[in-house]
Amino acid sequence: MAYNSSAKLETCVFTKTKAPLRGLVWTFLTTNFEPCLPRAFHAKQPHLKRVAEVNCGRGDFAEFSVYARRQLVWVHGRAEKYTDRNILEEVQHLDPGLVACLRPLVDHSPVFVMGYRGAEPSVMDDLFMGGLASSQNYRNGVYWCVLRDESLHPNVERLERAIGRNFHKLEIDGFDELMGELAIELKGEDLYATGRAPAASLQPPQAFDEQTVPGVSLSDLDQDLTLSTLVKYCETVGRAAVTVDTLPALLRELGLVRAGPEGDGPTVGCCLLFARELPIVLGMRRWRSRAKGRAVQSFAAI
């Protein structure tokens, strides 16, 4: 998804559609320099465990991955790093290293463009026109949003002629209106990570409760408690209800299950929340009591 980002993203893409949180949009490309996207991602922590930022500095492509579920690509660099390209000579071409990273992703994904008129040769020539052959004329489609009664930029018209029926011109009433319509259309839709482990479960633990617990497996968790708790969690944050089938994927996505020396296992935090019995290695014991009609879990050092 390509954006000429504005502050509206904070309230529309994240608040109305919750698309990044629900795994419906994986990669954002922005030609702007405003920090609204990082702020919007940060506002959703800890639900969004990790967001990769690409091309902040020169040659800064280490975090890029075709499979990353949440990443932000600064197409023309980032002002805070003094790498922003914003004068005519600087937007004639993209960094070849960045194009090489983006090429397989852009070639083989549907590309949705909003709020970008297509004036810069760097994007239109190096990224779009340069991928005609390798993408088979963008067979997965380029969906270009334009306000009603407004014409496409000549660069975009050239792309439309080049890829033919794979180009889809979407006339919209406005940014807010489209986000509202998407929120209704995508209600109940979610894409839980499956197969490939998400980045949150592969990153080295940053805190004690993110470490896996030796000798503890997923079978040691109280599945009924885990499922009922995460069903309420999904309802609260606006995600589709988790099921028995999607539960393992959500646990990995939230970083409650990580890859450890003995394979995938629950973290300390996961055990504190959902383990039937706390492992002695944690040095704690747990008991359940009732307060004001509700079950309460308590912990104490032993």
C-alpha positions in Angstrom: 0.0 0.0 0.0 1.5 3.3 -1.1 0.6 6.5 0.7 1.5 10.2 0.6 0.9 10.1 4.3 -0.9 12.7 6.3 -2.2 13.0 9.9 -5.5 11.5 8.8 -3.8 8.1 8.8 -3.7 8.1 12.5 -7.5 8.2 12.8 -8.5 6.5 9.6 -6.3 3.6 8.7 -5.6 2.6 12.3 -8.7 3.7 14.2 -11.4 3.1 11.6 -10.2 0.1 9.7 -7.5 -1.3 12.1 -6.1 -2.8 9.0 -2.4 -3.2 10.2 -3.5 -4.6 13.5 -5.7 -7.2 11.8 -3.0 -8.2 9.3 -4.9 -6.8 6.3 -2.2 -4.4 5.2 1.4 -5.5 5.6 3.7 -2.9 4.0 3.3 0.9 3.8 5.3 2.9 1.3 5.3 6.7 1.8 6.9 9.5 -0.2 6.2 12.0 2.6 8.4 12.8 5.6 5.8 13.4 8.3 6.1 11.2 11.4 2.4 10.4 11.5 2.8 6.8 10.5 5.4 5.9 13.2 3.2 7.7 15.8 0.2 5.7 14.6 2.1 2.5 14.9 3.5 3.4 18.3 0.0 4.3 19.6 -1.0 0.7 19.0 1.7 -0.8 21.1 1.8 -3.3 22.7 -0.7 -4.8 20.3 1.7 -4.2 17.4 4.8 -5.9 18.8 7.2 -4.8 16.1 7.2 -2.5 13.1 10.2 -2.5 10.7 11.3 0.8 9.2 13.2 0.7 6.0 15.4 3.3 4.2 15.6 5.7 7.2 19.3 6.2 6.4 21.5 5.5 3.4 21.6 1.8 2.7 19.2 1.1 5.5 17.5 -2.1 4.1 18.4 -4.6 6.8 14.9 -4.8 8.3 13.1 -5.2 5.0 11.4 -8.5 4.4 8.9 -9.6 1.7 7.2 -11.6 4.5 7.1 -8.9 7.1 3.5 -8.3 8.3 4.1 -4.7 9.5 6.7 -2.5 7.8 7.1 1.1 6.8 9.2 2.0 3.8 10.4 5.6 3.5 10.7 5.8 -0.3 12.5 9.1 -0.3 14.3 8.8 3.0 13.6 10.3 6.4 14.1 14.0 7.4 15.1 13.1 10.9 18.1 11.2 9.5 19.0 13.9 7.0 18.4 11.5 4.1 15.2 13.1 2.7 15.1 13.6 -1.0 12.8 16.6 -1.8 14.3 18.6 -4.6 13.9 18.0 -8.3 17.3 16.5 -8.9 16.9 14.1 -6.0 13.5 12.6 -7.0 14.6 11.6 -10.5 15.7 8.2 -9.3 15.4 5.9 -6.3 18.2 4.2 -4.6 19.0 1.1 -6.7 19.4 -0.9 -3.5 15.9 0.1 -2.3 14.4 -0.8 -5.7 16.1 -4.2 -5.6 14.5 -4.9 -2.2 11.1 -3.7 -3.2 11.0 -5.3 -6.6 9.7 -8.9 -5.6 7.2 -7.4 -3.2 5.8 -4.8 -5.7 5.9 -7.3 -8.6 3.9 -10.0 -6.9 1.5 -8.1 -4.7 -1.7 -6.1 -5.3 -0.6 -2.4 -5.0 -3.1 0.1 -3.6 -2.2 3.7 -4.0 -3.9 6.5 -2.2 -3.1 10.2 -1.9 -0.2 10.1 -4.3 -0.5 11.8 -7.7 2.5 10.1 -9.3 4.6 13.1 -10.2 8.1 11.9 -9.3 10.1 10.0 -11.9 11.8 8.1 -9.1 8.6 6.3 -8.2 6.9 6.1 -11.5 9.9 5.2 -13.7 12.2 3.3 -11.4 9.6 1.5 -9.3 6.5 1.1 -11.6 7.6 1.3 -15.2 10.9 -0.5 -14.4 8.9 -3.6 -13.2 6.6 -4.1 -16.2 8.4 -7.2 -17.5 9.2 -8.8 -14.1 5.7 -8.3 -12.8 4.0 -9.4 -16.1 2.4 -6.0 -16.3 1.4 -6.1 -12.6 -0.9 -9.1 -13.0 -2.0 -8.8 -9.4 -3.3 -5.3 -10.1 -2.5 -1.7 -9.4 -5.4 0.1 -7.7 -5.0 3.9 -8.0 -7.4 6.1 -6.0 -8.3 9.5 -7.4 -10.9 12.0 -6.3 -14.1 12.1 -8.4 -13.9 14.4 -11.4 -10.1 14.7 -11.1 -7.8 13.4 -13.9 -4.8 11.2 -13.5 -1.3 12.6 -13.7 0.4 12.0 -17.1 2.8 9.6 -15.5 0.0 7.6 -14.1 -1.8 7.6 -17.5 1.3 6.2 -19.0 1.3 3.4 -16.5 -2.3 2.8 -17.2 -1.6 2.4 -21.0 1.3 0.1 -20.3 -0.4 -2.4 -18.1 -3.9 -2.2 -19.6 -6.7 -4.0 -17.7 -4.4 -4.6 -14.7 -4.7 -0.9 -13.9 -7.8 -0.1 -11.8 -8.8 3.6 -11.4 -10.8 3.9 -8.2 -12.8 7.1 -7.9 -13.4 8.1 -4.3 -15.2 10.9 -2.5 -12.3 11.4 -0.1 -9.9 9.8 2.3 -12.2 9.8 5.3 -15.1 8.5 3.2 -13.1 5.6 1.8 -11.8 4.5 5.2 -15.4 4.5 6.6 -16.5 2.3 3.7 -13.6 0.0 4.2 -14.3 -0.3 7.9 -17.8 -1.5 7.0 -16.8 -3.8 4.2 -13.9 -5.4 6.1 -15.8 -5.9 9.4 -15.0 -9.3 10.9 -12.1 -9.9 8.5 -8.7 -10.8 10.0 -5.6 -12.5 8.8 -3.8 -14.4 11.6 -0.3 -15.4 10.9 0.1 -19.0 9.8 3.0 -21.1 8.6 6.0 -18.8 8.7 6.6 -17.5 12.3 5.9 -13.8 12.7 8.7 -11.4 13.6 7.5 -10.9 17.1 8.2 -14.6 18.0 11.6 -14.6 16.3 13.1 -11.4 17.8 15.5 -11.8 20.8 13.6 -11.3 24.1 13.9 -7.7 25.4 12.5 -8.3 28.9 12.3 -11.1 31.4 8.7 -11.9 30.6 9.5 -12.4 27.0 11.9 -15.3 27.6 10.8 -18.9 27.0 10.6 -21.2 30.0 12.7 -24.4 29.9 10.7 -27.6 30.1 7.3 -25.9 29.5 5.3 -26.6 26.3 2.0 -25.3 24.9 0.3 -28.4 26.4 1.0 -26.9 29.8 -1.3 -24.0 29.2 -4.9 -23.9 30.3 -6.5 -23.8 26.8 -10.0 -22.8 28.0 -8.6 -19.9 30.0 -6.3 -18.9 27.1 -9.0 -19.0 24.5 -11.7 -17.2 26.6 -9.2 -14.4 27.5 -8.0 -13.8 24.0 -11.5 -13.9 22.6 -12.3 -10.9 24.9 -9.0 -9.3 23.9 -9.9 -9.5 20.2 -13.3 -8.1 20.9 -11.7 -5.2 22.8 -9.1 -4.2 20.1 -11.5 -4.8 17.2 -10.1 -8.1 15.7 -12.0 -11.1 14.5 -12.8 -13.6 17.2 -9.9 -16.0 17.7 -10.7 -19.7 17.5 -9.0 -22.9 18.5 -7.4 -23.1 15.1 -6.1 -19.5 15.0 -5.1 -19.4 18.7 -1.5 -20.7 18.2 -0.9 -18.1 15.5 -2.2 -15.2 17.7 -0.1 -16.3 20.6 3.0 -16.1 18.3 1.9 -12.8 16.9 1.6 -11.3 20.4 5.0 -12.6 21.4 3.5 -14.9 24.0 5.0 -17.9 22.3 8.5 -17.7 21.0 11.1 -19.9 19.4 13.4 -21.3 22.1 16.2 -23.8 22.5 13.5 -26.6 22.7 11.4 -25.3 19.8 8.3 -23.0 20.1 7.4 -22.5 23.8 5.4 -20.2 26.0 7.1 -17.2 27.5 7.3 -16.2 31.1 4.5 -13.7 30.6 2.4 -16.4 28.9 2.9 -18.8 31.8 1.9 -16.2 34.3 -1.3 -15.6 32.4 -2.3 -19.1 31.3 -0.2 -21.9 32.7 -2.2 -24.6 34.7 0.7 -24.7 37.2 3.5 -22.2 37.4 6.9 -23.8 36.8 9.1 -23.9 39.9 11.8 -22.1 37.9 9.8 -18.9 38.1 10.1 -18.9 41.8 6.4 -18.1 42.3 3.2 -19.8 43.3 -0.3 -18.9 42.2 -3.6 -19.3 43.7 -7.1 -18.4 42.7 -9.6 -16.6 44.9 -12.8 -14.7 44.4 -13.3 -11.0 44.9 -16.5 -9.1 44.2 -17.9 -12.2 42.5 -14.9 -12.6 40.1 -12.1 -15.1 40.0 -8.8 -13.4 40.9 -5.3 -14.8 40.2 -2.6 -13.9 42.7 1.2 -14.5 42.7 3.7 -14.6 45.5 7.4 -15.4 45.6 8.4 -18.7 47.1 
